[in-house]
C-alpha cells in the first residue's frame, strides 16, 4: 500500500507535517441491533371477484339397457253367481206339494247349487225337498239326489241336478216329500243359487 504525505495549509502554502500511517486493521463487527417493530396486522380480505359465466352443458351420456319386464298380474278371479232365489216354508212343516208360492224366473239362469236350513232340526227321519220347474222335478231322472236335511242336522245342500237351465217366465215350486218322524223340523229356508 502506498503511504500518503500529510500536509496542512498555513495560509501561505502547504506544509508537510508527516507521512500518513498505514490503515489499521478492521475492528470486530458490532453486535446485531434489536429487531424491528412487531409485524403489522393482516389487512382485510379483498372483495370476491365476479362469478364467471356458466360453462356449456356436457354431452348426454349413452342410454342404459332397458330393464326386464316384470311378471304379469295374477289370474282373473272367477265370476261369482248372479243371484240367489229364496223359497221358504212356515214353522209347522208337513210333507206336502207346493208348500210355498211359485217363483217366476225373471231371465235366463243356470242352477248351480241348492241349500236348505232348518232352525229346528228333524228327528227320526231326513227332510227331503223336491224342486219343480214348470211342474217337473229338476231331479226327474235320479230322485236319490233330491235336496235333504239329514236326521239331526240343520243344513243340507246339493250340486247334482238333472235339469239346470232356467228361462224367463219359468215357474219354480218346492215340495216337501218327507219330514222327521219324531220331530218334523221347522223354520225352513231353501235357497236356489243360480248364475
Contact map, one row per residue, 1 for C-alpha under 8 A:
111000000000000000000100000000000000000000000000000000000000000000000000000000000000000000000000000000000000000000000000000000000000000000000000000000000000000000000000000000000000000000000000000
111100000000000000000000000000000000000000000000000000000000000000000000000000000000000000000000000000000000000000000000000000000000000000000000000000000000000000000000000000000000000000000000000
111110000000000000111100000000000000000000000000000000000000000000000000000000000000000000000000000000000000000000000000000000000000000000000000000000000000000000000000000000000000000000000000000
011111000000000000111000000000000000000000000000000000000000000000000000000000000000000000000000000000000000000000000000000000000000000000000000000000000000000000000000000000000000000000000000000
001111100000000111110000000000000000000000000000000000000000000000000000000000000000000000000000000000000000000000000000000000000000000000000000000000000000000000000000000000000000000000000000000
000111110000000111110000000000000000000000000000000000000000000000000000000000000000000000000000000000000000000000000000000000000000000000000000000000000000000000000000000000000000000000000000000
000011111000011111000000000000000000000000000000000000000000000000000000000000000000000000000000000000000000000000000000000000000000000000000000000000000000000000000000000000000000000000000000000
000001111100011110000000000000000000000000000000000000000000000000000000000000000000000000000000000000000000000000000000000000000000000000000000000000000000000000000000000000000000000000000000000
000000111111111000000000000000000000000000000000000000000000000000000000000000000000000000000000000000000000000000000000000000000000000000000000000000000000000000000000000000000000000000000000000
000000011111111000000000000000000000000000000000000000000000000000000000000000000000000000000000000000000000000000000000000000000000000000000000000000000000000000000000000000000000000000000000000
000000001111110000000000000000000000000000000000000000000000000000000000000000000000000000000000000000000000000000000000000000000000000000000000000000000000000000000000000000000000000000000000000
000000001111110000000000000000000000000000000000000000000000000000000000000000000000000000000000000000000000000000000000000000000000000000000000000000000000000000000000000000000000000000000000000
000000001111111000000000000000000000000000000000000000000000000000000000000000000000000000000000000000000000000000000000000000000000000000000000000000000000000000000000000000000000000000000000000
000000111111111100000000000000000000000000000000000000000000000000000000000000000000000000000000000000000000000000000000000000000000000000000000000000000000000000000000000000000000000000000000000
000000111100111110000000000000000000000000000000000000000000000000000000000000000000000000000000000000000000000000000000000000000000000000000000000000000000000000000000000000000000000000000000000
000011110000011111000000000000000000000000000000000000000000000000000000000000000000000000000000000000000000000000000000000000000000000000000000000000000000000000000000000000000000000000000000000
000011110000001111100000000000000000000000000000000000000000000000000000000000000000000000000000000000000000000000000000000000000000000000000000000000000000000000000000000000000000000000000000000
000011100000000111110000000000000000000000000000000000000000000000000000000000000000000000000000000000000000000000000000000000000000000000000000000000000000000000000000000000000000000000000000000
001111000000000011111000000000000000000000000000000000000000000000000000000000000000000000000000000000000000000000000000000000000000000000000000000000000000000000000000000000000000000000000000000
001111000000000001111100000000000000000000000000000000000000000000000000000000000000000000000000000000000000000000000000000000000000000000000000000000000000000000000000000000000000000000000000000
001100000000000000111110000000000000000000000000000000000000000000000000000000000000000000000000000000000000000000000000000000000000000000000000000000000000000000000000000000000000000000000000000
101000000000000000011111000000000000000000000000000000000000000000000000000000000000000000000000000000000000000000000000000000000000000000000000000000000000000000000000000000000000000000000000000
000000000000000000001111100000000000000000000000000000000000000000000000000000000000000000000000000000000000000000000000000000000000000000000000000000000000000000000000000000000000000000000000000
000000000000000000000111110000000000000000000000000000000000000000000000000000000000000000000000000000000000000000000000000000000000000000000000000000000000000000000000000000000000000000000000000
000000000000000000000011111000000000000000000000000000000000000000000000000000000000000000000000000000000000000000000000000000000000000000000000000000000000000000000000000000000000000000000000000
000000000000000000000001111100000000000000000000000000000000000000000000000000000000000000000000000000000000000000000000000000000000000000000000000000000000000000000000000000000000000000000000000
000000000000000000000000111110000000000000000000000000000000000000000000000000000000000000000000000000000000000000000000000000000000000000000000000000000000000000000000000000000000000000000000000
000000000000000000000000011111000000000000000000000000000000000000000000000000000000000000000000000000000000000000000000000000000000000000000000000000000000000000000000000000000000000000000000000
000000000000000000000000001111100000000000000000000000000000000000000000000000000000000000000000000000000000000000000000000000000000000000000000000000000000000000000000000000000000000000000000000
000000000000000000000000000111110000000000000000000000000000000000000000000000000000000000000000000000000000000000000000000000000000000000000000000000000000000000000000000000000000000000000000000
000000000000000000000000000011111000000000000000000000000000000000000000000000000000000000000000000000000000000000000000000000000000000000000000000000000000000000000000000000000000000000000000000
000000000000000000000000000001111100000000000000000000000000000000000000000000000000000000000000000000000000000000000000000000000000000000000000000000000000000000000000000000000000000000000000000
000000000000000000000000000000111110000000000000000000000000000000000000000000000000000000000000000000000000000000000000000000000000000000000000000000000000000000000000000000000000000000000000000
000000000000000000000000000000011111000000000000000000000000000000000000000000000000000000000000000000000000000000000000000000000000000000000000000000000000000000000000000000000000000000000000000
000000000000000000000000000000001111100000000000000000000000000000000000000000000000000000000000000000000000000000000000000000000000000000000000000000000000000000000000000000000000000000000000000
000000000000000000000000000000000111110000000000000000000000000000000000000000000000000000000000000000000000000000000000000000000000000000000000000000000000000000000000000000000000000000000000000
000000000000000000000000000000000011111000000000000000000000000000000000000000000000000000000000000000000000000000000000000000000000000000000000000000000000000000000000000000000000000000000000000
000000000000000000000000000000000001111100000000000000000000000000000000000000000000000000000000000000000000000000000000000000000000000000000000000000000000000000000000000000000000000000000000000
000000000000000000000000000000000000111110000000000000000000000000000000000000000000000000000000000000000000000000000000000000000000000000000000000000000000000000000000000000000000000000000000000
000000000000000000000000000000000000011111000000000000000000000000000000000000000000000000000000000000000000000000000000000000000000000000000000000000000000000000000000000000000000000000000000000
000000000000000000000000000000000000001111100000000000000000000000000000000000000000000000000000000000000000000000000000000000000000000000000000000000000000000000000000000000000000000000000000000
000000000000000000000000000000000000000111110000000000000000000000000000000000000000000000000000000000000000000000000000000000000000000000000000000000000000000000000000000000000000000000000000000
000000000000000000000000000000000000000011111000000000000000000000000000000000000000000000000000000000000000000000000000000000000000000000000000000000000000000000000000000000000000000000000000000
000000000000000000000000000000000000000001111100000000000000000000000000000000000000000000000000000000000000000000000000000000000000000000000000000000000000000000000000000000000000000000000000000
000000000000000000000000000000000000000000111110000000000000000000000000000000000000000000000000000000000000000000000000000000000000000000000000000000000000000000000000000000000000000000000000000
000000000000000000000000000000000000000000011111000000000000000000000000000000000000000000000000000000000000000000000000000000000000000000000000000000000000000000000000000000000000000000000000000
000000000000000000000000000000000000000000001111100000000000000000000000000000000000000000000000000000000000000000000000000000000000000000000000000000000000000000000000000000000000000000000000000
000000000000000000000000000000000000000000000111110000000000000000000000000000000000000000000000000000000000000000000000000000000000000000000000000000000000000000000000000000000000000000000000000
000000000000000000000000000000000000000000000011111000000000000000000000000000000000000000000000000000000000000000000000000000000000000000000000000000000000000000000000000000000000000000000000000
000000000000000000000000000000000000000000000001111100000000000000000000000000000000000000000000000000000000000000000000000000000000000000000000000000000000000000000000000000000000000000000000000
000000000000000000000000000000000000000000000000111110000000000000000000000000000000000000000000000000000000000000000000000000000000000000000000000000000000000000000000000000000000000000000000000
000000000000000000000000000000000000000000000000011111000000000000000000000000000000000000000000000000000000000000000000000000000000000000000000000000000000000000000000000000000000000000000000000
000000000000000000000000000000000000000000000000001111100000000000000000000000000000000000000000000000000000000000000000000000000000000000000000000000000000000000000000000000000000000000000000000
000000000000000000000000000000000000000000000000000111110000000000000000000000000000000000000000000000000000000000000000000000000000000000000000000000000000000000000000000000000000000000000000000
000000000000000000000000000000000000000000000000000011111000000000000000000000000000000000000000000000000000000000000000000000000000000000000000000000000000000000000000000000000000000000000000000
000000000000000000000000000000000000000000000000000001111100000000000000000000000000000000000000000000000000000000000000000000000000000000000000000000000000000000000000000000000000000000000000000
000000000000000000000000000000000000000000000000000000111110000000000000000000000000000000000000000000000000000000000000000000000000000000000000000000000000000000000000000000000000000000000000000
000000000000000000000000000000000000000000000000000000011111000000000000000000000000000000000000000000000000000000000000000000000000000000000000000000000000000000000000000000000000000000000000000
000000000000000000000000000000000000000000000000000000001111100000000000000000000000000000000000000000000000000000000000000000000000000000000000000000000000000000000000000000000000000000000000000
000000000000000000000000000000000000000000000000000000000111110000000000000000000000000000000000000000000000000000000000000000000000000000000000000000000000000000000000000000000000000000000000000
000000000000000000000000000000000000000000000000000000000011111000000000000000000000000000000000000000000000000000000000000000000000000000000000000000000000000000000000000000000000000000000000000
000000000000000000000000000000000000000000000000000000000001111100000000000000000000000000000000000000000000000000000000000000000000000000000000000000000000000000000000000000000000000000000000000
000000000000000000000000000000000000000000000000000000000000111110000000000000000000000000000000000000000000000000000000000000000000000000000000000000000000000000000000000000000000000000000000000
000000000000000000000000000000000000000000000000000000000000011111000000000000000000000000000000000000000000000000000000000000000000000000000000000000000000000000000000000000000000000000000000000
000000000000000000000000000000000000000000000000000000000000001111100000000000000000000000000000000000000000000000000000000000000000000000000000000000000000000000000000000000000000000000000000000
000000000000000000000000000000000000000000000000000000000000000111110000000000000000000000000000000000000000000000000000000000000000000000000000000000000000000000000000000000000000000000000000000
000000000000000000000000000000000000000000000000000000000000000011111000000000000000000000000000000000000000000000000000000000000000000000000000000000000000000000000000000000000000000000000000000
000000000000000000000000000000000000000000000000000000000000000001111100000000000000000000000000000000000000000000000000000000000000000000000000000000000000000000000000000000000000000000000000000
000000000000000000000000000000000000000000000000000000000000000000111110000000000000000000000000000000000000000000000000000000000000000000000000000000000000000000000000000000000000000000000000000
000000000000000000000000000000000000000000000000000000000000000000011111000000000000000000000000000000000000000000000000000000000000000000000000000000000000000000000000000000000000000000000000000
000000000000000000000000000000000000000000000000000000000000000000001111100000000000000000000000000000000000000000000000000000000000000000000000000000000000000000000000000000000000000000000000000
000000000000000000000000000000000000000000000000000000000000000000000111110000000000000000000000000000000000000000000000000000000000000000000000000000000000000000000000000000000000000000000000000
000000000000000000000000000000000000000000000000000000000000000000000011111000000000000000000000000000000000000000000000000000000000000000000000000000000000000000000000000000000000000000000000000
000000000000000000000000000000000000000000000000000000000000000000000001111100000000000000000000000000000000000000000000000000000000000000000000000000000000000000000000000000000000000000000000000
000000000000000000000000000000000000000000000000000000000000000000000000111110000000000000000000000000000000000000000000000000000000000000000000000000000000000000000000000000000000000000000000000
000000000000000000000000000000000000000000000000000000000000000000000000011111000000000000000000000000000000000000000000000000000000000000000000000000000000000000000000000000000000000000000000000
000000000000000000000000000000000000000000000000000000000000000000000000001111100000000000000000000000000000000000000000000000000000000000000000000000000000000000000000000000000000000000000000000
000000000000000000000000000000000000000000000000000000000000000000000000000111110000000000000000000000000000000000000000000000000000000000000000000000000000000000000000000000000000000000000000000
000000000000000000000000000000000000000000000000000000000000000000000000000011111000000000000000000000000000000000000000000000000000000000000000000000000000000000000000000000000000000000000000000
000000000000000000000000000000000000000000000000000000000000000000000000000001111100000000000000000000000000000000000000000000000000000000000000000000000000000000000000000000000000000000000000001
000000000000000000000000000000000000000000000000000000000000000000000000000000111111000000000000000000000000000000000000000000000000000000000000000000000000000000000000000000000000000000000000111
000000000000000000000000000000000000000000000000000000000000000000000000000000011111000000000000000000000000000000000000000000000000000000000000000000000000000000000000000000000000000000000000011
000000000000000000000000000000000000000000000000000000000000000000000000000000001111100000000000000000000000000000000000000000000000000000000000000000000000000000000000000000000000000000000000111
000000000000000000000000000000000000000000000000000000000000000000000000000000001111110000000000000000000000000000000000000000000000000000000000000000000000000000000000000000000000000000000011110
000000000000000000000000000000000000000000000000000000000000000000000000000000000011111000000000000000000000000000000000000000000000000000000000000000000000000000000000000000000000000000000011110
000000000000000000000000000000000000000000000000000000000000000000000000000000000001111100000000000000000000000000000000000000000000000000000000000000000000000000000000000000000000000000001111000
000000000000000000000000000000000000000000000000000000000000000000000000000000000000111110000000000100100000000000000000000000000000000000000000000000000000000000000000000001000000000000001111000
000000000000000000000000000000000000000000000000000000000000000000000000000000000000011111000000000100000000000000000000000000000000000000000000000000000000000000000000000000000000000000011100000
000000000000000000000000000000000000000000000000000000000000000000000000000000000000001111101000001100000000000000000000000000000000000000000000000000000000000000000000000000000000000000111000000
000000000000000000000000000000000000000000000000000000000000000000000000000000000000000111111000000000000000000000000000000000000000000000000000000000000000000000000000000000000000000001110000000
000000000000000000000000000000000000000000000000000000000000000000000000000000000000000011111000000000000000000000000000000000000000000000000000000000000000000000000000000000000000000001110000000
000000000000000000000000000000000000000000000000000000000000000000000000000000000000000001111100000000000000000000000000000000000000000000000000000000000000000000000000000000000000000001100000000
000000000000000000000000000000000000000000000000000000000000000000000000000000000000000011111110000000000000000000000000000000000000000000000000000000000000000000000000000000000010000111110000000
000000000000000000000000000000000000000000000000000000000000000000000000000000000000000000011111000000000000000000000000000000000000000000000000000000000000000000000000000000010110000100000000000
000000000000000000000000000000000000000000000000000000000000000000000000000000000000000000001111100000000000000000000000000000000000000000000000000000000000000000000000000000111110000000000000000
000000000000000000000000000000000000000000000000000000000000000000000000000000000000000000000111111000000000000000000000000000000000000000000000000000000000000000000000000000111000000000000000000
000000000000000000000000000000000000000000000000000000000000000000000000000000000000000000000011111000000000000000000000000000000000000000000000000000000000000000000000000001111000000000000000000
000000000000000000000000000000000000000000000000000000000000000000000000000000000000000000000001111111000000000000000000000000000000000000000000000000000000000000000000000011110000000000000000000
000000000000000000000000000000000000000000000000000000000000000000000000000000000000000010000001111110000000000000000000000000000000000000000000000000000000000000000000000001110000000000000000000
000000000000000000000000000000000000000000000000000000000000000000000000000000000000001110000000011111000000000000000000000000000000000000000000000000000000000000000000000011000000000000000000000
000000000000000000000000000000000000000000000000000000000000000000000000000000000000000000000000011111100000000000000000000000000000000000000000000000000000000000000000000010000000000000000000000
000000000000000000000000000000000000000000000000000000000000000000000000000000000000000000000000010111110000000000000000000000000000000000000000000000000000000000000000001111000000000000000000000
000000000000000000000000000000000000000000000000000000000000000000000000000000000000001000000000000011111000000000000000000000000000000000000000000000000000000000000000001110000000000000000000000
000000000000000000000000000000000000000000000000000000000000000000000000000000000000000000000000000001111100000000000000000000000000000000000000000000000000000000000001111100000000000000000000000
000000000000000000000000000000000000000000000000000000000000000000000000000000000000000000000000000000111111000000000000000000000000000000000000000000000000000000000111111100000000000000000000000
000000000000000000000000000000000000000000000000000000000000000000000000000000000000000000000000000000011111000000000000000000000000000000000000000000000000000000000011100000000000000000000000000
000000000000000000000000000000000000000000000000000000000000000000000000000000000000000000000000000000001111100000000000000000000000000000000000000000000000000000000111100000000000000000000000000
000000000000000000000000000000000000000000000000000000000000000000000000000000000000000000000000000000001111110000000000000000000000000000000000000000000000000000001111000000000000000000000000000
000000000000000000000000000000000000000000000000000000000000000000000000000000000000000000000000000000000011111000000000000000000000000000000000000000000000000000001110000000000000000000000000011
000000000000000000000000000000000000000000000000000000000000000000000000000000000000000000000000000000000001111100000000000000000000000000000000000000000000000000011100000000000000000000000000011
000000000000000000000000000000000000000000000000000000000000000000000000000000000000000000000000000000000000111111000000000000000000000000000000000000000000000000011100000000000000000000000001111
000000000000000000000000000000000000000000000000000000000000000000000000000000000000000000000000000000000000011111000000000000000000000000000000000000000000001000010000000000000000000000000001111
000000000000000000000000000000000000000000000000000000000000000000000000000000000000000000000000000000000000001111100000000000000000000000000000000000000000111100000000000000000000000000000001110
000000000000000000000000000000000000000000000000000000000000000000000000000000000000000000000000000000000000001111110000000000000000000000000000001000000000111000000000000000000000000000000111100
000000000000000000000000000000000000000000000000000000000000000000000000000000000000000000000000000000000000000011111000000000000000000000000000001000000011110000000000000000000000000000000111100
000000000000000000000000000000000000000000000000000000000000000000000000000000000000000000000000000000000000000001111100000000000000000000000000001110000011100000000000000000000000000000011110000
000000000000000000000000000000000000000000000000000000000000000000000000000000000000000000000000000000000000000000111110000000000000000000000000000010000111000000000000000000000000000000011100000
000000000000000000000000000000000000000000000000000000000000000000000000000000000000000000000000000000000000000000011111110000000000000000000000000010000110000000000000000000000000000011111000000
000000000000000000000000000000000000000000000000000000000000000000000000000000000000000000000000000000000000000000001111100000000000000000000000000000000100000000000000000000000000000011110000000
000000000000000000000000000000000000000000000000000000000000000000000000000000000000000000000000000000000000000000000111110000000000000000000000000000000100000000000000000000000000000011100000000
000000000000000000000000000000000000000000000000000000000000000000000000000000000000000000000000000000000000000000000111111000000000000000000000000000111100000000000000000000000000001111000000000
000000000000000000000000000000000000000000000000000000000000000000000000000000000000000000000000000000000000000000000101111111100000000000000000000011111100000000000000000000000011111111000000000
000000000000000000000000000000000000000000000000000000000000000000000000000000000000000000000000000000000000000000000000111111000000000000000000000000110000000000000000000000000001111110000000000
000000000000000000000000000000000000000000000000000000000000000000000000000000000000000000000000000000000000000000000000011111000000000000000000000000110000000000000000000000000001111000000000000
000000000000000000000000000000000000000000000000000000000000000000000000000000000000000000000000000000000000000000000000011111100000000000000000000001100000000000000000000000000111110000000000000
000000000000000000000000000000000000000000000000000000000000000000000000000000000000000000000000000000000000000000000000011111110000000000000000000111110000000000000000000000000111000000000000000
000000000000000000000000000000000000000000000000000000000000000000000000000000000000000000000000000000000000000000000000010011111000000000000000000111100000000000000000000000011111000110000000000
000000000000000000000000000000000000000000000000000000000000000000000000000000000000000000000000000000000000000000000000000001111100000000000000011110000000000000000000000000011110000000000000000
000000000000000000000000000000000000000000000000000000000000000000000000000000000000000000000000000000000000000000000000000000111110000000000000011100000000000000000000000001111100000000000000000
000000000000000000000000000000000000000000000000000000000000000000000000000000000000000000000000000000000000000000000000000000011111000011100000011000000000000000000000000001111000000000000000000
000000000000000000000000000000000000000000000000000000000000000000000000000000000000000000000000000000000000000000000000000000001111100011100000000000000000000000000000000111100000000000000000000
000000000000000000000000000000000000000000000000000000000000000000000000000000000000000000000000000000000000000000000000000000000111111111000000000000000000000000000000001111100000000000000000000
000000000000000000000000000000000000000000000000000000000000000000000000000000000000000000000000000000000000000000000000000000000011111111000000000000000000000000000000011110000000000000000000000
000000000000000000000000000000000000000000000000000000000000000000000000000000000000000000000000000000000000000000000000000000000001111100000000000000000000000000000000011110000000000000000000000
000000000000000000000000000000000000000000000000000000000000000000000000000000000000000000000000000000000000000000000000000000000001111110000000000000000000000000000000001110000000000000000000000
000000000000000000000000000000000000000000000000000000000000000000000000000000000000000000000000000000000000000000000000000000000001111111010000000000000000000000000000000000000000000000000000000
000000000000000000000000000000000000000000000000000000000000000000000000000000000000000000000000000000000000000000000000000000000111101111110000000000000000000000000000000000000000000000000000000
000000000000000000000000000000000000000000000000000000000000000000000000000000000000000000000000000000000000000000000000000000000111100111110000000000000000000011110000000000000000000000000000000
000000000000000000000000000000000000000000000000000000000000000000000000000000000000000000000000000000000000000000000000000000000110000011111110110000000000000011100000000000000000000000000000000
000000000000000000000000000000000000000000000000000000000000000000000000000000000000000000000000000000000000000000000000000000000000000111111110000000000000000001100000000000000000000000000000000
000000000000000000000000000000000000000000000000000000000000000000000000000000000000000000000000000000000000000000000000000000000000000000111110000000000000000001000000000000000000000000000000000
000000000000000000000000000000000000000000000000000000000000000000000000000000000000000000000000000000000000000000000000000000000000000000111111100000000000000001000000000000000000000000000000000
000000000000000000000000000000000000000000000000000000000000000000000000000000000000000000000000000000000000000000000000000000000000000000111111110000000000000000000000000000000000000000000000000
000000000000000000000000000000000000000000000000000000000000000000000000000000000000000000000000000000000000000000000000000000000000000000000111110000000000000000000000000000000000000000000000000
000000000000000000000000000000000000000000000000000000000000000000000000000000000000000000000000000000000000000000000000000000000000000000100111111000000000010110000000000000000000000000000000000
000000000000000000000000000000000000000000000000000000000000000000000000000000000000000000000000000000000000000000000000000000011100000000100011111100000000010000000000000000000000000000000000000
000000000000000000000000000000000000000000000000000000000000000000000000000000000000000000000000000000000000000001110000000000011100000000000000111110000001110000000000000000000000000000000000000
000000000000000000000000000000000000000000000000000000000000000000000000000000000000000000000000000000000000000000010000000001111000000000000000011111000001100000000000000000000000000000000000000
000000000000000000000000000000000000000000000000000000000000000000000000000000000000000000000000000000000000000000011100010001110000000000000000001111101111100000000000000000000000000000000000000
000000000000000000000000000000000000000000000000000000000000000000000000000000000000000000000000000000000000000000000000010011100000000000000000000111111111000000000000000000000000000000000000000
000000000000000000000000000000000000000000000000000000000000000000000000000000000000000000000000000000000000000000000000111111100000000000000000000011111000000000000000000000000001000000000000000
000000000000000000000000000000000000000000000000000000000000000000000000000000000000000000000000000000000000000000000000111101000000000000000000000001111100000000000000000000000000000000000000000
000000000000000000000000000000000000000000000000000000000000000000000000000000000000000000000000000000000000000000000000110000000000000000000000000011111111000000000000000000000000000000000000000
000000000000000000000000000000000000000000000000000000000000000000000000000000000000000000000000000000000000000000001111110000000000000000000000000011011111000000000000000000000000000000000000000
000000000000000000000000000000000000000000000000000000000000000000000000000000000000000000000000000000000000000000111100000000000000000000000000000011001111100000000000000000000000000000000000000
000000000000000000000000000000000000000000000000000000000000000000000000000000000000000000000000000000000000000000111000000000000000000000000000001111001111110000000000000000000000000000000000000
000000000000000000000000000000000000000000000000000000000000000000000000000000000000000000000000000000000000000011110000000000000000000000000000001110000011111000000000000000000000000000000000000
000000000000000000000000000000000000000000000000000000000000000000000000000000000000000000000000000000000000000011100000000000000000000000000000111000000001111100000000000000000000000000000000000
000000000000000000000000000000000000000000000000000000000000000000000000000000000000000000000000000000000000000111000000000000000000000000000000000000000000111110000000000000000000000000000000000
000000000000000000000000000000000000000000000000000000000000000000000000000000000000000000000000000000000000000010000000000000000000000000000000100000000000011111000000000000000000000000000000000
000000000000000000000000000000000000000000000000000000000000000000000000000000000000000000000000000000000000000000000000000000000000000001100000100000000000001111110000000000000000000000000000000
000000000000000000000000000000000000000000000000000000000000000000000000000000000000000000000000000000000000000000000000000000000000000001111100000000000000000111110000000000000000000000000000000
000000000000000000000000000000000000000000000000000000000000000000000000000000000000000000000000000000000000000000000000000000000000000001110000000000000000000011111000000000000000000000000000000
000000000000000000000000000000000000000000000000000000000000000000000000000000000000000000000000000000000000011100000000000000000000000001000000000000000000000011111100000000000000000000000000000
000000000000000000000000000000000000000000000000000000000000000000000000000000000000000000000000000000000001111000000000000000000000000000000000000000000000000000111110000000000000000000000000000
000000000000000000000000000000000000000000000000000000000000000000000000000000000000000000000000000000001011111000000000000000000000000000000000000000000000000000011111010000000000000000000000000
000000000000000000000000000000000000000000000000000000000000000000000000000000000000000000000000000000001111100000000000000000000000000000000000000000000000000000001111110000000000000000000000000
000000000000000000000000000000000000000000000000000000000000000000000000000000000000000000000000000000011111000000000000000000000000000000000000000000000000000000000111110000000000000000000000000
000000000000000000000000000000000000000000000000000000000000000000000000000000000000000000000000000000011110000000000000000000000000000000000000000000000000000000000011111000000000000000000000000
000000000000000000000000000000000000000000000000000000000000000000000000000000000000000000000000000000011000000000000000000000000000110000000000000000000000000000000111111100000000000000000000000
000000000000000000000000000000000000000000000000000000000000000000000000000000000000000000000000000001111000000000000000000000000001111000000000000000000000000000000000111110000000000000000000000
000000000000000000000000000000000000000000000000000000000000000000000000000000000000000000000000000001111000000000000000000000000011111000000000000000000000000000000000011111000000000000000000000
000000000000000000000000000000000000000000000000000000000000000000000000000000000000000000000000010111100000000000000000000000000011111000000000000000000000000000000000001111100000000000000000000
000000000000000000000000000000000000000000000000000000000000000000000000000000000000001000000000111101000000000000000000000000001111000000000000000000000000000000000000000111110000000000000000000
000000000000000000000000000000000000000000000000000000000000000000000000000000000000000000000011111000000000000000000000000000001111000000000000000000000000000000000000000011111000000000000000000
000000000000000000000000000000000000000000000000000000000000000000000000000000000000000000000111111000000000000000000000000000111100000000000000000000000000000000000000000001111110000000000000000
000000000000000000000000000000000000000000000000000000000000000000000000000000000000000000000011100000000000000000000000000000111100000000000000000000000000000000000000000000111110000000000000000
000000000000000000000000000000000000000000000000000000000000000000000000000000000000000000000110000000000000000000000000000011111000000000000000000000000000000000000000000000011111000000000000000
000000000000000000000000000000000000000000000000000000000000000000000000000000000000000000001110000000000000000000000000010011110000000000000000000000000000000000000000000000011111101110000000000
000000000000000000000000000000000000000000000000000000000000000000000000000000000000000000000000000000000000000000000000011111100000000000000000000000100000000000000000000000000111111110000000000
000000000000000000000000000000000000000000000000000000000000000000000000000000000000000000000000000000000000000000000000011110000000000000000000000000000000000000000000000000000011111100000000000
000000000000000000000000000000000000000000000000000000000000000000000000000000000000000000000000000000000000000000000000011110000000000000000000000000000000000000000000000000000001111100000000000
000000000000000000000000000000000000000000000000000000000000000000000000000000000000000000000000000000000000000000000000111100000000000000000000000000000000000000000000000000000011111110000000000
000000000000000000000000000000000000000000000000000000000000000000000000000000000000000000001100000000000000000000000000111000100000000000000000000000000000000000000000000000000011111111000000000
000000000000000000000000000000000000000000000000000000000000000000000000000000000000000000001000000000000000000000000111111000100000000000000000000000000000000000000000000000000011001111110000000
000000000000000000000000000000000000000000000000000000000000000000000000000000000000000001111000000000000000000000000111110000000000000000000000000000000000000000000000000000000000000111110000000
000000000000000000000000000000000000000000000000000000000000000000000000000000000000000011111000000000000000000000000111000000000000000000000000000000000000000000000000000000000000000011111000000
000000000000000000000000000000000000000000000000000000000000000000000000000000000000000111101000000000000000000000011110000000000000000000000000000000000000000000000000000000000000000011111100000
000000000000000000000000000000000000000000000000000000000000000000000000000000000000011110000000000000000000000000011100000000000000000000000000000000000000000000000000000000000000000000111110000
000000000000000000000000000000000000000000000000000000000000000000000000000000000000011100000000000000000000000001111000000000000000000000000000000000000000000000000000000000000000000000011111000
000000000000000000000000000000000000000000000000000000000000000000000000000000000001111000000000000000000000000001110000000000000000000000000000000000000000000000000000000000000000000000001111100
000000000000000000000000000000000000000000000000000000000000000000000000000000000001111000000000000000000000001111100000000000000000000000000000000000000000000000000000000000000000000000000111110
000000000000000000000000000000000000000000000000000000000000000000000000000000001011100000000000000000000000001111100000000000000000000000000000000000000000000000000000000000000000000000000011111
000000000000000000000000000000000000000000000000000000000000000000000000000000001111100000000000000000000000111110000000000000000000000000000000000000000000000000000000000000000000000000000001111
000000000000000000000000000000000000000000000000000000000000000000000000000000011110000000000000000000000000111100000000000000000000000000000000000000000000000000000000000000000000000000000000111
